[in-house]
Amino acid sequence: MMMMMFIMMMLVMMITMMMMVMMMMIMVMMMMMMMIMMMMMMMKTQTKGVLPMRQEKDNNADDDDDDDGDDDEDDREDDDNDNDDDDDDDDDDDVDKD
């Protein structure tokens, strides 16, 4: 009789533990869903608020990049030309020395 009571108690404990675990899992899932929903809402508000700003920044950045790129290219070409001229001068000097 005692053995039956012990087994019944163990079964009840097991069932209650399983129920507690299931409740914890459900709570965790609910928390995760809430977090995901909050993140989605935040992302939606951010994209709505930030997209025009991003476009303006991109346009400005493109203009700046174009200007800087052209300047950099011009500077590089000038530097290359200067180097070529210097090399040519050096070669000419070497030829004159010979």
C-alpha positions in Angstrom: 0.0 0.0 0.0 2.8 2.4 0.9 4.5 1.5 -2.4 1.4 2.4 -4.3 1.1 5.7 -2.5 4.8 6.4 -3.2 4.4 5.7 -6.9 1.2 7.8 -7.1 3.1 10.7 -5.4 5.9 10.3 -7.8 3.5 10.4 -10.7 1.8 13.5 -9.4 5.1 15.2 -8.8 6.2 14.3 -12.3 3.0 15.6 -13.8 3.3 18.8 -11.9 6.9 19.3 -12.8 6.0 18.7 -16.5 3.2 21.3 -16.2 5.6 23.8 -14.6 8.2 23.2 -17.3 5.5 23.6 -20.0 4.3 26.8 -18.4 7.9 28.1 -18.3 8.4 27.2 -22.0 5.1 28.9 -22.9 6.2 32.0 -20.9 9.6 32.0 -22.7 7.9 31.6 -26.1 5.5 34.5 -25.2 8.4 36.7 -24.2 10.3 35.9 -27.4 7.2 36.7 -29.4 6.8 40.0 -27.6 10.4 40.8 -28.1 10.1 40.0 -31.8 7.0 42.1 -32.1 8.6 45.0 -30.4 11.7 44.8 -32.6 9.4 44.7 -35.7 7.6 47.8 -34.5 10.8 49.6 -33.7 12.2 48.7 -37.2 9.1 49.9 -38.9 9.2 53.2 -37.0 12.9 53.6 -37.7 12.6 52.9 -41.4 9.7 55.3 -41.7 11.6 58.0 -39.9 15.0 57.3 -41.4 14.5 56.5 -45.0 14.2 60.1 -46.2 17.2 61.0 -44.1 19.1 58.1 -45.6 18.2 59.2 -49.1 19.3 62.8 -48.4 22.5 61.5 -46.9 23.1 59.2 -49.8 22.5 62.0 -52.3 24.9 64.3 -50.5 27.4 61.5 -50.0 27.2 60.7 -53.8 27.8 64.3 -54.7 30.7 64.6 -52.2 32.0 61.3 -53.4 31.8 62.4 -57.0 33.6 65.7 -56.3 36.2 64.0 -54.1 36.5 61.2 -56.6 37.1 63.6 -59.4 39.6 65.6 -57.4 41.4 62.4 -56.3 41.5 61.2 -59.8 42.8 64.5 -61.0 45.4 64.6 -58.2 46.4 61.1 -59.0 46.7 61.9 -62.7 48.8 65.0 -61.9 50.9 63.0 -59.5 51.4 60.3 -62.1 52.3 62.9 -64.7 54.7 64.6 -62.3 56.3 61.2 -61.6 56.5 60.5 -65.3 57.9 63.9 -66.0 60.4 63.4 -63.2 61.3 60.0 -64.5 61.6 61.4 -68.0 63.8 64.2 -66.7 65.9 61.7 -64.8 66.2 59.6 -67.9 67.1 62.7 -70.0 69.7 63.7 -67.4 71.1 60.2 -67.5 71.2 60.3 -71.3 72.9 63.7 -71.1 75.4 62.4 -68.6 76.2 59.5 -70.9 
